[in-house]
Amino acid sequence: MEYNSNLIYVRGPTTITYISSCMDITVPGAYALTNDINYTSACPTCPCIDIQANNVTLNGKRYVIRD
């Protein structure tokens, strides 16, 4: 177990994908928010971040997603 400076505990080498807006996550891996996200969409029932892959870690880092 290694300690990453972004306060995410990871096993082995891991790349973190940073998220600053709504998106679909279709690839396994580690993801982290970089800021609060204000969700506005023509589709009010659609998710802001749609996780479509297995083995995904999402770190909110104390940020929020608002609608």
N, C-alpha and C positions, 0 to 999 in steps of 0.2 A: 504494500500500500504506500503510495507516495502522496505528498502534500503539494498541492498546486497553489501558487500565490494568489489565485482568484478565489480562494476559500472553497474550492471544490475538491473533495477527496476522490482520487482516481486510482485505478489499478493499471500500471503500465503506462506507456506513452499515449497521451490522448490529446487530440486537437479540440479546442472549444470553438464552436461557431457562435458568434455574438449576434443577438437579435435586437433590432431597434424599431421594428414595425411588424404588423401582422404578416403571417406567412404560413405555408404548409411545411411541415417537417416530414420528409419522405425518406430520409437516410438515417440509419442508426448513428448515435453519437451523443456528445455532450453539447448542450446549448445553454446560453446564459443571456438574460436581458441586460441591455446597456442603459436603459432609461425607462420611465413610465411610458405606457402606450395608450393613447386615446383612440379607441376603436370606433370608427365610423364606417358603415357599410350599407350598400343598397339591400343587403341580405341580413336582416336583423337576427335571424336564427342561425346564421353561419358562425362558426368559431373564429376568433381572432388568430389563435395559433392552433392549427389542426394537426395533431400528431398522428401520422399515418404509417409509422414504422415501429417495429419492436426495438427494444434496447435503447431507449431514448432517456436521457437525463436532462431535465430542464430546471435550471437554477434561476429563480426570480430575483435573487440578490437584493431583496427588499423593495424592488420596484413593483408597480401595480399595472394592471390592464383595466382601463375604465371604458364604460360604454356611454 
